[in-house]
């Protein structure tokens, strides 16, 4: 795994240096490795525009935590890419709809 962590920044550097970097597309599947599993369970990258990465979180407490860690998160992401592409971090709360199990229909006993 350590070998891959040395190679990935070289690969990503080429991708993020273009005029239209695909930061969210690259970060999305790798978010648990970049952010750590606890943070990734409650947040995800959703947009990147002009140096600003937008994260969404399903928990207001995590939003507060992400905002307080903004500099650390940016440094980690930029280190992962091997280039300073993220200059600003924006965090927004998005409530997840509650998924209820489908209703259980009891048999009528009629065949």
Biopython code that builds the backbone (N, CA, C, O; Angstrom):
import numpy as np
from Bio.PDB.StructureBuilder import StructureBuilder

atoms = [
    (1, "UNK", "N", (0.823, -1.192, 0.000)),
    (1, "UNK", "CA", (0.000, 0.000, 0.000)),
    (1, "UNK", "C", (0.864, 1.251, 0.000)),
    (1, "UNK", "O", (0.508, 2.253, -0.620)),
    (2, "UNK", "N", (1.988, 1.199, 0.686)),
    (2, "UNK", "CA", (2.876, 2.353, 0.735)),
    (2, "UNK", "C", (3.430, 2.670, -0.647)),
    (2, "UNK", "O", (3.615, 3.837, -0.993)),
    (3, "UNK", "N", (3.694, 1.637, -1.435)),
    (3, "UNK", "CA", (4.195, 1.843, -2.798)),
    (3, "UNK", "C", (3.170, 2.599, -3.648)),
    (3, "UNK", "O", (3.529, 3.499, -4.408)),
    (4, "UNK", "N", (1.915, 2.234, -3.518)),
    (4, "UNK", "CA", (0.853, 2.898, -4.267)),
    (4, "UNK", "C", (0.752, 4.359, -3.854)),
    (4, "UNK", "O", (0.527, 5.226, -4.697)),
    (5, "UNK", "N", (0.914, 4.638, -2.570)),
    (5, "UNK", "CA", (0.808, 6.019, -2.097)),
    (5, "UNK", "C", (1.916, 6.896, -2.668)),
    (5, "UNK", "O", (1.778, 8.119, -2.699)),
    (6, "UNK", "N", (3.000, 6.298, -3.114)),
    (6, "UNK", "CA", (4.071, 7.056, -3.752)),
    (6, "UNK", "C", (3.783, 7.293, -5.237)),
    (6, "UNK", "O", (4.198, 8.304, -5.804)),
    (7, "UNK", "N", (3.084, 6.371, -5.847)),
    (7, "UNK", "CA", (2.803, 6.448, -7.283)),
    (7, "UNK", "C", (1.589, 7.318, -7.583)),
    (7, "UNK", "O", (1.600, 8.068, -8.559)),
    (8, "UNK", "N", (0.545, 7.235, -6.766)),
    (8, "UNK", "CA", (-0.700, 7.958, -7.034)),
    (8, "UNK", "C", (-0.512, 9.462, -7.217)),
    (8, "UNK", "O", (-1.080, 10.015, -8.158)),
    (9, "UNK", "N", (0.253, 10.155, -6.370)),
    (9, "UNK", "CA", (0.409, 11.593, -6.605)),
    (9, "UNK", "C", (0.977, 11.923, -7.983)),
    (9, "UNK", "O", (0.609, 12.936, -8.577)),
    (10, "UNK", "N", (1.863, 11.084, -8.491)),
    (10, "UNK", "CA", (2.421, 11.325, -9.829)),
    (10, "UNK", "C", (1.346, 11.201, -10.909)),
    (10, "UNK", "O", (1.319, 11.976, -11.865)),
    (11, "UNK", "N", (0.473, 10.228, -10.743)),
    (11, "UNK", "CA", (-0.620, 10.029, -11.702)),
    (11, "UNK", "C", (-1.628, 11.164, -11.595)),
    (11, "UNK", "O", (-2.041, 11.725, -12.610)),
    (12, "UNK", "N", (-2.029, 11.509, -10.366)),
    (12, "UNK", "CA", (-3.035, 12.547, -10.163)),
    (12, "UNK", "C", (-2.540, 13.923, -10.565)),
    (12, "UNK", "O", (-3.322, 14.763, -11.010)),
    (13, "UNK", "N", (-1.239, 14.157, -10.411)),
    (13, "UNK", "CA", (-0.683, 15.468, -10.740)),
    (13, "UNK", "C", (-0.975, 15.827, -12.185)),
    (13, "UNK", "O", (-1.299, 16.975, -12.489)),
    (14, "UNK", "N", (-0.864, 14.858, -13.070)),
    (14, "UNK", "CA", (-1.169, 15.088, -14.486)),
    (14, "UNK", "C", (-2.645, 15.416, -14.680)),
    (14, "UNK", "O", (-2.990, 16.267, -15.500)),
    (15, "UNK", "N", (-3.515, 14.747, -13.931)),
    (15, "UNK", "CA", (-4.953, 14.954, -14.060)),
    (15, "UNK", "C", (-5.397, 16.314, -13.533)),
    (15, "UNK", "O", (-6.225, 16.973, -14.162)),
    (16, "UNK", "N", (-4.868, 16.743, -12.398)),
    (16, "UNK", "CA", (-5.347, 17.972, -11.779)),
    (16, "UNK", "C", (-4.673, 19.222, -12.317)),
    (16, "UNK", "O", (-5.109, 20.335, -12.020)),
    (17, "UNK", "N", (-3.627, 19.059, -13.097)),
    (17, "UNK", "CA", (-2.968, 20.229, -13.675)),
    (17, "UNK", "C", (-3.627, 20.691, -14.970)),
    (17, "UNK", "O", (-3.261, 21.736, -15.508)),
    (18, "UNK", "N", (-4.570, 19.946, -15.463)),
    (18, "UNK", "CA", (-5.248, 20.366, -16.684)),
    (18, "UNK", "C", (-6.229, 21.493, -16.362)),
    (18, "UNK", "O", (-6.481, 21.782, -15.191)),
    (19, "UNK", "N", (-6.776, 22.123, -17.383)),
    (19, "UNK", "CA", (-7.647, 23.279, -17.171)),
    (19, "UNK", "C", (-8.980, 22.909, -16.526)),
    (19, "UNK", "O", (-9.627, 23.764, -15.921)),
    (20, "UNK", "N", (-9.393, 21.667, -16.643)),
    (20, "UNK", "CA", (-10.663, 21.219, -16.061)),
    (20, "UNK", "C", (-10.407, 19.996, -15.183)),
    (20, "UNK", "O", (-10.717, 18.870, -15.572)),
    (21, "UNK", "N", (-9.834, 20.225, -13.989)),
    (21, "UNK", "CA", (-9.501, 19.062, -13.155)),
    (21, "UNK", "C", (-10.741, 18.312, -12.692)),
    (21, "UNK", "O", (-11.759, 18.920, -12.363)),
    (22, "UNK", "N", (-10.651, 17.031, -12.668)),
    (22, "UNK", "CA", (-11.740, 16.148, -12.258)),
    (22, "UNK", "C", (-11.532, 15.722, -10.803)),
    (22, "UNK", "O", (-11.472, 14.531, -10.496)),
    (23, "UNK", "N", (-11.424, 16.697, -9.927)),
    (23, "UNK", "CA", (-11.093, 16.433, -8.531)),
    (23, "UNK", "C", (-12.132, 15.549, -7.860)),
    (23, "UNK", "O", (-11.775, 14.591, -7.175)),
    (24, "UNK", "N", (-13.400, 15.852, -8.043)),
    (24, "UNK", "CA", (-14.456, 15.066, -7.386)),
    (24, "UNK", "C", (-14.472, 13.645, -7.927)),
    (24, "UNK", "O", (-14.644, 12.694, -7.165)),
    (25, "UNK", "N", (-14.295, 13.493, -9.223)),
    (25, "UNK", "CA", (-14.302, 12.155, -9.819)),
    (25, "UNK", "C", (-13.134, 11.320, -9.305)),
    (25, "UNK", "O", (-13.259, 10.108, -9.131)),
    (26, "UNK", "N", (-12.004, 11.968, -9.064)),
    (26, "UNK", "CA", (-10.846, 11.249, -8.540)),
    (26, "UNK", "C", (-11.020, 10.968, -7.055)),
    (26, "UNK", "O", (-10.757, 9.855, -6.600)),
    (27, "UNK", "N", (-11.462, 11.968, -6.294)),
    (27, "UNK", "CA", (-11.578, 11.822, -4.842)),
    (27, "UNK", "C", (-12.716, 10.902, -4.405)),
    (27, "UNK", "O", (-12.594, 10.188, -3.410)),
    (28, "UNK", "N", (-13.813, 10.920, -5.143)),
    (28, "UNK", "CA", (-14.993, 10.152, -4.733)),
    (28, "UNK", "C", (-14.696, 8.731, -4.313)),
    (28, "UNK", "O", (-14.947, 8.368, -3.164)),
    (29, "UNK", "N", (-14.164, 7.909, -5.219)),
    (29, "UNK", "CA", (-13.921, 6.510, -4.852)),
    (29, "UNK", "C", (-12.788, 6.331, -3.844)),
    (29, "UNK", "O", (-12.720, 5.309, -3.161)),
    (30, "UNK", "N", (-11.906, 7.314, -3.751)),
    (30, "UNK", "CA", (-10.765, 7.212, -2.849)),
    (30, "UNK", "C", (-10.971, 7.946, -1.527)),
    (30, "UNK", "O", (-10.074, 7.975, -0.685)),
    (31, "UNK", "N", (-12.150, 8.539, -1.343)),
    (31, "UNK", "CA", (-12.397, 9.374, -0.175)),
    (31, "UNK", "C", (-12.090, 8.678, 1.154)),
    (31, "UNK", "O", (-11.498, 9.316, 2.025)),
    (32, "UNK", "N", (-12.458, 7.398, 1.364)),
    (32, "UNK", "CA", (-12.120, 6.751, 2.636)),
    (32, "UNK", "C", (-10.609, 6.702, 2.897)),
    (32, "UNK", "O", (-10.178, 6.829, 4.043)),
    (33, "UNK", "N", (-9.809, 6.519, 1.850)),
    (33, "UNK", "CA", (-8.359, 6.493, 2.021)),
    (33, "UNK", "C", (-7.798, 7.901, 2.250)),
    (33, "UNK", "O", (-6.850, 8.079, 3.014)),
    (34, "UNK", "N", (-8.382, 8.885, 1.591)),
    (34, "UNK", "CA", (-7.897, 10.259, 1.707)),
    (34, "UNK", "C", (-8.320, 10.870, 3.040)),
    (34, "UNK", "O", (-7.504, 11.472, 3.739)),
    (35, "UNK", "N", (-9.593, 10.715, 3.391)),
    (35, "UNK", "CA", (-10.147, 11.384, 4.574)),
    (35, "UNK", "C", (-10.113, 10.528, 5.826)),
    (35, "UNK", "O", (-10.184, 11.047, 6.940)),
    (36, "UNK", "N", (-10.007, 9.232, 5.650)),
    (36, "UNK", "CA", (-10.129, 8.319, 6.784)),
    (36, "UNK", "C", (-11.556, 7.786, 6.837)),
    (36, "UNK", "O", (-12.500, 8.492, 6.482)),
    (37, "UNK", "N", (-11.710, 6.563, 7.272)),
    (37, "UNK", "CA", (-13.021, 5.911, 7.247)),
    (37, "UNK", "C", (-14.084, 6.603, 8.089)),
    (37, "UNK", "O", (-15.214, 6.742, 7.621)),
    (38, "UNK", "N", (-13.778, 7.047, 9.317)),
    (38, "UNK", "CA", (-14.834, 7.705, 10.099)),
    (38, "UNK", "C", (-15.378, 8.959, 9.413)),
    (38, "UNK", "O", (-16.590, 9.170, 9.369)),
    (39, "UNK", "N", (-14.482, 9.788, 8.880)),
    (39, "UNK", "CA", (-14.911, 11.009, 8.207)),
    (39, "UNK", "C", (-15.662, 10.677, 6.917)),
    (39, "UNK", "O", (-16.653, 11.328, 6.587)),
    (40, "UNK", "N", (-15.194, 9.679, 6.201)),
    (40, "UNK", "CA", (-15.813, 9.310, 4.928)),
    (40, "UNK", "C", (-17.216, 8.733, 5.106)),
    (40, "UNK", "O", (-18.038, 8.811, 4.193)),
    (41, "UNK", "N", (-17.495, 8.151, 6.282)),
    (41, "UNK", "CA", (-18.837, 7.624, 6.529)),
    (41, "UNK", "C", (-19.880, 8.733, 6.602)),
    (41, "UNK", "O", (-21.069, 8.492, 6.391)),
    (42, "UNK", "N", (-19.434, 9.940, 6.900)),
    (42, "UNK", "CA", (-20.367, 11.048, 7.105)),
    (42, "UNK", "C", (-20.154, 12.211, 6.159)),
    (42, "UNK", "O", (-20.793, 13.251, 6.314)),
    (43, "UNK", "N", (-19.271, 12.062, 5.184)),
    (43, "UNK", "CA", (-19.027, 13.160, 4.252)),
    (43, "UNK", "C", (-18.616, 12.614, 2.893)),
    (43, "UNK", "O", (-18.210, 11.460, 2.758)),
    (44, "UNK", "N", (-18.734, 13.479, 1.892)),
    (44, "UNK", "CA", (-18.273, 13.104, 0.559)),
    (44, "UNK", "C", (-18.018, 14.376, -0.244)),
    (44, "UNK", "O", (-18.680, 15.393, -0.036)),
    (45, "UNK", "N", (-17.058, 14.312, -1.160)),
    (45, "UNK", "CA", (-16.822, 15.445, -2.044)),
    (45, "UNK", "C", (-17.903, 15.469, -3.123)),
    (45, "UNK", "O", (-18.208, 14.439, -3.725)),
    (46, "UNK", "N", (-18.484, 16.652, -3.365)),
    (46, "UNK", "CA", (-19.587, 16.728, -4.334)),
    (46, "UNK", "C", (-19.351, 17.728, -5.458)),
    (46, "UNK", "O", (-19.981, 17.627, -6.511)),
    (47, "UNK", "N", (-18.459, 18.688, -5.257)),
    (47, "UNK", "CA", (-18.229, 19.690, -6.302)),
    (47, "UNK", "C", (-16.836, 20.290, -6.149)),
    (47, "UNK", "O", (-16.286, 20.367, -5.051)),
    (48, "UNK", "N", (-16.285, 20.712, -7.280)),
    (48, "UNK", "CA", (-15.012, 21.413, -7.281)),
    (48, "UNK", "C", (-15.065, 22.471, -8.370)),
    (48, "UNK", "O", (-15.321, 22.175, -9.537)),
    (49, "UNK", "N", (-14.819, 23.700, -7.969)),
    (49, "UNK", "CA", (-14.848, 24.793, -8.933)),
    (49, "UNK", "C", (-13.884, 25.882, -8.492)),
    (49, "UNK", "O", (-13.945, 26.361, -7.360)),
    (50, "UNK", "N", (-13.007, 26.262, -9.386)),
    (50, "UNK", "CA", (-12.063, 27.362, -9.172)),
    (50, "UNK", "C", (-11.329, 27.252, -7.843)),
    (50, "UNK", "O", (-11.216, 28.233, -7.107)),
    (51, "UNK", "N", (-10.834, 26.064, -7.539)),
    (51, "UNK", "CA", (-10.040, 25.861, -6.339)),
    (51, "UNK", "C", (-10.834, 25.579, -5.073)),
    (51, "UNK", "O", (-10.243, 25.339, -4.020)),
    (52, "UNK", "N", (-12.164, 25.602, -5.153)),
    (52, "UNK", "CA", (-13.001, 25.341, -3.984)),
    (52, "UNK", "C", (-13.605, 23.946, -4.072)),
    (52, "UNK", "O", (-14.323, 23.623, -5.018)),
    (53, "UNK", "N", (-13.303, 23.129, -3.073)),
    (53, "UNK", "CA", (-13.875, 21.792, -2.971)),
    (53, "UNK", "C", (-15.047, 21.851, -2.006)),
    (53, "UNK", "O", (-14.912, 22.332, -0.881)),
    (54, "UNK", "N", (-16.199, 21.359, -2.452)),
    (54, "UNK", "CA", (-17.386, 21.327, -1.607)),
    (54, "UNK", "C", (-17.600, 19.909, -1.103)),
    (54, "UNK", "O", (-17.645, 18.951, -1.875)),
    (55, "UNK", "N", (-17.732, 19.804, 0.212)),
    (55, "UNK", "CA", (-18.050, 18.530, 0.850)),
    (55, "UNK", "C", (-19.458, 18.604, 1.400)),
    (55, "UNK", "O", (-19.901, 19.657, 1.860)),
    (56, "UNK", "N", (-20.158, 17.489, 1.352)),
    (56, "UNK", "CA", (-21.469, 17.386, 1.990)),
    (56, "UNK", "C", (-21.342, 16.406, 3.131)),
    (56, "UNK", "O", (-20.579, 15.442, 3.069)),
    (57, "UNK", "N", (-22.111, 16.675, 4.182)),
    (57, "UNK", "CA", (-22.136, 15.783, 5.332)),
    (57, "UNK", "C", (-23.579, 15.540, 5.745)),
    (57, "UNK", "O", (-24.436, 16.412, 5.602)),
    (58, "UNK", "N", (-23.834, 14.344, 6.260)),
    (58, "UNK", "CA", (-25.177, 13.981, 6.701)),
    (58, "UNK", "C", (-25.403, 14.289, 8.174)),
    (58, "UNK", "O", (-26.431, 13.908, 8.736)),
    (59, "UNK", "N", (-24.452, 14.975, 8.807)),
    (59, "UNK", "CA", (-24.540, 15.226, 10.245)),
    (59, "UNK", "C", (-24.002, 16.623, 10.547)),
    (59, "UNK", "O", (-22.888, 16.961, 10.147)),
    (60, "UNK", "N", (-24.782, 17.426, 11.245)),
    (60, "UNK", "CA", (-24.354, 18.794, 11.541)),
    (60, "UNK", "C", (-23.102, 18.814, 12.415)),
    (60, "UNK", "O", (-22.273, 19.715, 12.280)),
    (61, "UNK", "N", (-22.952, 17.832, 13.311)),
    (61, "UNK", "CA", (-21.744, 17.762, 14.132)),
    (61, "UNK", "C", (-20.502, 17.506, 13.277)),
    (61, "UNK", "O", (-19.436, 18.070, 13.524)),
    (62, "UNK", "N", (-20.659, 16.647, 12.269)),
    (62, "UNK", "CA", (-19.540, 16.389, 11.368)),
    (62, "UNK", "C", (-19.233, 17.623, 10.524)),
    (62, "UNK", "O", (-18.070, 17.881, 10.214)),
    (63, "UNK", "N", (-20.238, 18.375, 10.156)),
    (63, "UNK", "CA", (-20.006, 19.622, 9.413)),
    (63, "UNK", "C", (-19.109, 20.550, 10.227)),
    (63, "UNK", "O", (-18.158, 21.128, 9.703)),
    (64, "UNK", "N", (-19.419, 20.681, 11.491)),
    (64, "UNK", "CA", (-18.609, 21.522, 12.377)),
    (64, "UNK", "C", (-17.181, 20.998, 12.456)),
    (64, "UNK", "O", (-16.225, 21.771, 12.386)),
    (65, "UNK", "N", (-17.040, 19.704, 12.601)),
    (65, "UNK", "CA", (-15.717, 19.082, 12.677)),
    (65, "UNK", "C", (-14.941, 19.290, 11.375)),
    (65, "UNK", "O", (-13.758, 19.629, 11.404)),
    (66, "UNK", "N", (-15.598, 19.091, 10.250)),
    (66, "UNK", "CA", (-14.936, 19.275, 8.954)),
    (66, "UNK", "C", (-14.480, 20.720, 8.771)),
    (66, "UNK", "O", (-13.381, 20.970, 8.277)),
    (67, "UNK", "N", (-15.316, 21.658, 9.165)),
    (67, "UNK", "CA", (-14.942, 23.077, 9.047)),
    (67, "UNK", "C", (-13.732, 23.396, 9.921)),
    (67, "UNK", "O", (-12.837, 24.132, 9.505)),
    (68, "UNK", "N", (-13.706, 22.845, 11.125)),
    (68, "UNK", "CA", (-12.584, 23.130, 12.013)),
    (68, "UNK", "C", (-11.290, 22.476, 11.534)),
    (68, "UNK", "O", (-10.199, 22.914, 11.897)),
    (69, "UNK", "N", (-11.410, 21.437, 10.727)),
    (69, "UNK", "CA", (-10.251, 20.726, 10.199)),
    (69, "UNK", "C", (-9.934, 21.109, 8.759)),
    (69, "UNK", "O", (-9.156, 20.420, 8.098)),
    (70, "UNK", "N", (-10.517, 22.190, 8.262)),
    (70, "UNK", "CA", (-10.398, 22.558, 6.852)),
    (70, "UNK", "C", (-8.944, 22.612, 6.372)),
    (70, "UNK", "O", (-8.632, 22.090, 5.302)),
    (71, "UNK", "N", (-8.067, 23.226, 7.135)),
    (71, "UNK", "CA", (-6.661, 23.344, 6.720)),
    (71, "UNK", "C", (-6.002, 21.968, 6.637)),
    (71, "UNK", "O", (-5.268, 21.687, 5.689)),
    (72, "UNK", "N", (-6.256, 21.123, 7.612)),
    (72, "UNK", "CA", (-5.698, 19.771, 7.613)),
    (72, "UNK", "C", (-6.225, 18.961, 6.424)),
    (72, "UNK", "O", (-5.474, 18.234, 5.774)),
    (73, "UNK", "N", (-7.517, 19.098, 6.155)),
    (73, "UNK", "CA", (-8.131, 18.357, 5.051)),
    (73, "UNK", "C", (-7.538, 18.817, 3.725)),
    (73, "UNK", "O", (-7.176, 17.993, 2.885)),
    (74, "UNK", "N", (-7.437, 20.145, 3.533)),
    (74, "UNK", "CA", (-6.851, 20.674, 2.288)),
    (74, "UNK", "C", (-5.413, 20.194, 2.117)),
    (74, "UNK", "O", (-5.014, 19.780, 1.029)),
    (75, "UNK", "N", (-4.650, 20.252, 3.182)),
    (75, "UNK", "CA", (-3.253, 19.812, 3.119)),
    (75, "UNK", "C", (-3.175, 18.337, 2.753)),
    (75, "UNK", "O", (-2.348, 17.941, 1.931)),
    (76, "UNK", "N", (-4.028, 17.527, 3.354)),
    (76, "UNK", "CA", (-4.047, 16.098, 3.051)),
    (76, "UNK", "C", (-4.425, 15.808, 1.613)),
    (76, "UNK", "O", (-3.800, 14.975, 0.956)),
    (77, "UNK", "N", (-5.446, 16.495, 1.123)),
    (77, "UNK", "CA", (-5.894, 16.290, -0.259)),
    (77, "UNK", "C", (-4.810, 16.733, -1.228)),
    (77, "UNK", "O", (-4.479, 16.012, -2.169)),
    (78, "UNK", "N", (-4.256, 17.922, -0.998)),
    (78, "UNK", "CA", (-3.213, 18.426, -1.889)),
    (78, "UNK", "C", (-1.974, 17.540, -1.847)),
    (78, "UNK", "O", (-1.312, 17.344, -2.866)),
    (79, "UNK", "N", (-1.661, 17.006, -0.673)),
    (79, "UNK", "CA", (-0.548, 16.067, -0.572)),
    (79, "UNK", "C", (-0.833, 14.785, -1.330)),
    (79, "UNK", "O", (0.059, 14.203, -1.947)),
    (80, "UNK", "N", (-2.072, 14.357, -1.278)),
    (80, "UNK", "CA", (-2.475, 13.147, -1.994)),
    (80, "UNK", "C", (-2.340, 13.338, -3.501)),
    (80, "UNK", "O", (-1.912, 12.435, -4.220)),
    (81, "UNK", "N", (-2.714, 14.541, -3.968)),
    (81, "UNK", "CA", (-2.610, 14.844, -5.399)),
    (81, "UNK", "C", (-1.187, 15.193, -5.819)),
    (81, "UNK", "O", (-0.832, 15.066, -6.991)),
    (82, "UNK", "N", (-0.379, 15.628, -4.867)),
    (82, "UNK", "CA", (0.974, 16.019, -5.214)),
    (82, "UNK", "C", (1.064, 17.422, -5.788)),
    (82, "UNK", "O", (2.110, 17.811, -6.309)),
    (83, "UNK", "N", (-0.011, 18.184, -5.700)),
    (83, "UNK", "CA", (-0.053, 19.554, -6.199)),
    (83, "UNK", "C", (-1.145, 20.299, -5.434)),
    (83, "UNK", "O", (-2.139, 19.695, -5.032)),
    (84, "UNK", "N", (-0.969, 21.600, -5.229)),
    (84, "UNK", "CA", (-1.967, 22.390, -4.485)),
    (84, "UNK", "C", (-3.110, 22.785, -5.398)),
    (84, "UNK", "O", (-3.081, 23.842, -6.028)),
    (85, "UNK", "N", (-4.103, 21.938, -5.461)),
    (85, "UNK", "CA", (-5.262, 22.199, -6.311)),
    (85, "UNK", "C", (-6.431, 22.748, -5.492)),
    (85, "UNK", "O", (-7.185, 23.586, -5.987)),
    (86, "UNK", "N", (-6.595, 22.290, -4.245)),
    (86, "UNK", "CA", (-7.688, 22.747, -3.388)),
    (86, "UNK", "C", (-7.187, 23.931, -2.562)),
    (86, "UNK", "O", (-6.289, 23.792, -1.732)),
    (87, "UNK", "N", (-7.785, 25.091, -2.806)),
    (87, "UNK", "CA", (-7.400, 26.300, -2.075)),
    (87, "UNK", "C", (-8.413, 26.651, -0.986)),
    (87, "UNK", "O", (-8.082, 27.339, -0.020)),
    (88, "UNK", "N", (-9.634, 26.180, -1.144)),
    (88, "UNK", "CA", (-10.688, 26.495, -0.185)),
    (88, "UNK", "C", (-11.589, 25.273, -0.031)),
    (88, "UNK", "O", (-11.812, 24.523, -0.982)),
    (89, "UNK", "N", (-12.099, 25.090, 1.178)),
    (89, "UNK", "CA", (-12.993, 23.985, 1.464)),
    (89, "UNK", "C", (-14.322, 24.548, 1.930)),
    (89, "UNK", "O", (-14.373, 25.405, 2.812)),
    (90, "UNK", "N", (-15.392, 24.061, 1.332)),
    (90, "UNK", "CA", (-16.741, 24.467, 1.715)),
    (90, "UNK", "C", (-17.461, 23.219, 2.201)),
    (90, "UNK", "O", (-17.370, 22.162, 1.577)),
    (91, "UNK", "N", (-18.172, 23.338, 3.307)),
    (91, "UNK", "CA", (-18.884, 22.190, 3.879)),
    (91, "UNK", "C", (-20.348, 22.558, 4.016)),
    (91, "UNK", "O", (-20.689, 23.633, 4.511)),
    (92, "UNK", "N", (-21.204, 21.662, 3.576)),
    (92, "UNK", "CA", (-22.639, 21.916, 3.741)),
    (92, "UNK", "C", (-23.330, 20.658, 4.266)),
    (92, "UNK", "O", (-22.941, 19.525, 3.986)),
    (93, "UNK", "N", (-24.362, 20.925, 5.032)),
    (93, "UNK", "CA", (-25.154, 19.856, 5.644)),
    (93, "UNK", "C", (-26.287, 19.467, 4.706)),
    (93, "UNK", "O", (-27.005, 20.323, 4.189)),
    (94, "UNK", "N", (-26.434, 18.180, 4.498)),
    (94, "UNK", "CA", (-27.527, 17.662, 3.683)),
    (94, "UNK", "C", (-28.147, 16.510, 4.462)),
    (94, "UNK", "O", (-27.527, 15.465, 4.655)),
    (95, "UNK", "N", (-29.374, 16.721, 4.901)),
    (95, "UNK", "CA", (-30.063, 15.684, 5.666)),
    (95, "UNK", "C", (-30.405, 14.525, 4.742)),
    (95, "UNK", "O", (-30.953, 14.713, 3.656)),
    (96, "UNK", "N", (-30.075, 13.346, 5.188)),
    (96, "UNK", "CA", (-30.433, 12.157, 4.417)),
    (96, "UNK", "C", (-31.877, 11.800, 4.722)),
    (96, "UNK", "O", (-32.291, 11.835, 5.881)),
    (97, "UNK", "N", (-32.645, 11.458, 3.704)),
    (97, "UNK", "CA", (-33.998, 10.990, 3.997)),
    (97, "UNK", "C", (-33.925, 9.657, 4.735)),
    (97, "UNK", "O", (-33.064, 8.821, 4.459)),
    (98, "UNK", "N", (-34.821, 9.484, 5.652)),
    (98, "UNK", "CA", (-34.853, 8.238, 6.409)),
    (98, "UNK", "C", (-35.424, 7.149, 5.523)),
    (98, "UNK", "O", (-36.518, 7.287, 4.976)),
    (99, "UNK", "N", (-34.685, 6.078, 5.386)),
    (99, "UNK", "CA", (-35.140, 4.952, 4.576)),
    (99, "UNK", "C", (-35.877, 3.965, 5.472)),
    (99, "UNK", "O", (-35.278, 3.288, 6.308)),
    (100, "UNK", "N", (-37.137, 3.903, 5.285)),
    (100, "UNK", "CA", (-37.939, 2.958, 6.063)),
    (100, "UNK", "C", (-38.043, 1.651, 5.301)),
    (100, "UNK", "O", (-38.112, 1.649, 4.072)),
    (101, "UNK", "N", (-38.055, 0.542, 6.020)),
    (101, "UNK", "CA", (-38.228, -0.736, 5.327)),
    (101, "UNK", "C", (-39.622, -0.799, 4.700)),
    (101, "UNK", "O", (-40.556, -0.166, 5.194)),
    (102, "UNK", "N", (-39.761, -1.548, 3.631)),
    (102, "UNK", "CA", (-41.087, -1.654, 3.010)),
    (102, "UNK", "C", (-42.087, -2.250, 3.982)),
    (102, "UNK", "O", (-41.721, -3.046, 4.846)),
    (103, "UNK", "N", (-43.362, -1.864, 3.843)),
    (103, "UNK", "CA", (-44.372, -2.402, 4.762)),
    (103, "UNK", "C", (-44.482, -3.920, 4.614)),
    (103, "UNK", "O", (-44.352, -4.475, 3.523)),
    (104, "UNK", "N", (-44.722, -4.556, 5.739)),
    (104, "UNK", "CA", (-44.882, -6.010, 5.739)),
    (104, "UNK", "C", (-46.362, -6.303, 5.643)),
    (104, "UNK", "O", (-47.152, -5.856, 6.475)),
    (105, "UNK", "N", (-46.733, -7.060, 4.618)),
    (105, "UNK", "CA", (-48.132, -7.432, 4.434)),
    (105, "UNK", "C", (-48.318, -8.845, 4.974)),
    (105, "UNK", "O", (-47.680, -9.797, 4.526)),
    (106, "UNK", "N", (-49.197, -8.944, 5.935)),
    (106, "UNK", "CA", (-49.470, -10.259, 6.487)),
    (106, "UNK", "C", (-50.436, -10.986, 5.549)),
    (106, "UNK", "O", (-51.343, -10.394, 4.964)),
    (107, "UNK", "N", (-50.211, -12.240, 5.439)),
    (107, "UNK", "CA", (-51.075, -13.053, 4.582)),
    (107, "UNK", "C", (-52.519, -13.000, 5.037)),
    (107, "UNK", "O", (-52.810, -12.901, 6.229)),
    (108, "UNK", "N", (-53.402, -13.065, 4.085)),
    (108, "UNK", "CA", (-54.834, -13.020, 4.424)),
    (108, "UNK", "C", (-55.361, -14.397, 4.771)),
    (108, "UNK", "O", (-56.478, -14.543, 5.268)),
    (109, "UNK", "N", (-54.542, -15.412, 4.501)),
    (109, "UNK", "CA", (-55.007, -16.762, 4.774)),
    (109, "UNK", "C", (-55.868, -17.295, 3.653)),
    (109, "UNK", "O", (-56.278, -18.455, 3.687)),
    (110, "UNK", "N", (-56.152, -16.467, 2.653)),
    (110, "UNK", "CA", (-56.964, -16.898, 1.523)),
    (110, "UNK", "C", (-56.038, -17.356, 0.427)),
    (110, "UNK", "O", (-55.131, -16.613, 0.053)),
    (111, "UNK", "N", (-56.223, -18.534, -0.101)),
    (111, "UNK", "CA", (-55.420, -19.071, -1.194)),
    (111, "UNK", "C", (-56.131, -18.937, -2.486)),
    (111, "UNK", "O", (-55.606, -19.337, -3.525)),
]
sb = StructureBuilder()
sb.init_structure("model")
sb.init_model(0)
sb.init_chain("A")
sb.init_seg("    ")
for serial, (resi, resn, name, xyz) in enumerate(atoms, 1):
    if name == "N":
        sb.init_residue(resn, " ", resi, " ")
    sb.init_atom(name, np.array(xyz, "f"), 0.0, 1.0, " ", f" {name:<3s}", serial, name[0])
structure = sb.get_structure()
